[in-house]
Amino acid sequence: MIRVMLCGAADTRQVQDEFVRTVADFGGVPWHFVNGTMNYINSASSDWEENSRATVQEADVCVFVIVEEIGHITWGTEVTAALLAGKPFLVLCQQSTYERYLVLNAEFRPPASLDSLEEGTRNLVTTLREIEQDRRLTAVPFGHGKFGETLRRELSKLFDIALGQMEERNRRKSILPLLSDPARLTKKDLRTAQAIAVDEWEDKQARKAALRALAARRTLDEDALYSLLARGEQ
């Protein structure tokens, strides 16, 4: 079962309810603070931030939601934990809040100071700037009553990407037995072999076999060759 964690919007009942329904429709398990599905350890040294990091580590997908305000733990701890762990995640922002951010971002362009804004508004602008401009992440706006619909669409995109990666992985596995006989490789197989050869995360023996096959067929692209030669391990 896919575990989907809701981060932020803990006090917004409508968002919580739509989140639970949408995730359940996908056959997933919804996690969020209010229903007690967050990981925690009660002790003399208990720490909410550590509990949040632990939950992110065990979740399969994280959904970060901005309704009106920015939570310190959500954006200071959970986003960083998701990035470091390589977790797939979404950032959804209420349309009216996002539009307010766009107005303020244009009005207070750096190096203009944000000190004249209320703390909550200042945190909103600072955090969304960090999300979009510094981290290069995408925040997806959702309209009133449209959170579930937007979440369903964005989760579908994630699953589509995951299926594409599974298809690529299966394609790579299917050509491994053929690499020892390069003459049998089709043009599509050779493109897959090149993808294996330049992938630093791929099994080293598979990469070597792919390189030998490409060399035998003299089909390694010039850019791919230079990329390989520029790496220290080569």
Secondary structure, DSSP 8 states (H G I E B T S, - for coil): --EEEEES-TT-HHHHHHHHHHHHHTT-EEE-GGGT-S----STT--HHHHHHHHHHH-SEEEEEESSS--HHIIIIIHHHHHHHT--EEEEEEHHHHHHHHHHHHHT-TTS--TTS-HHHHHHHHHHHIIIIIS---EEEE-TT-HHHHHHHHHHHHHHHHHHHHHHHHHHHHHGGGTTSGGG--HHHHHHHHHHHH-TTS-HHHHHHHHHHHHHHT---HHHHHHHHTSTT-
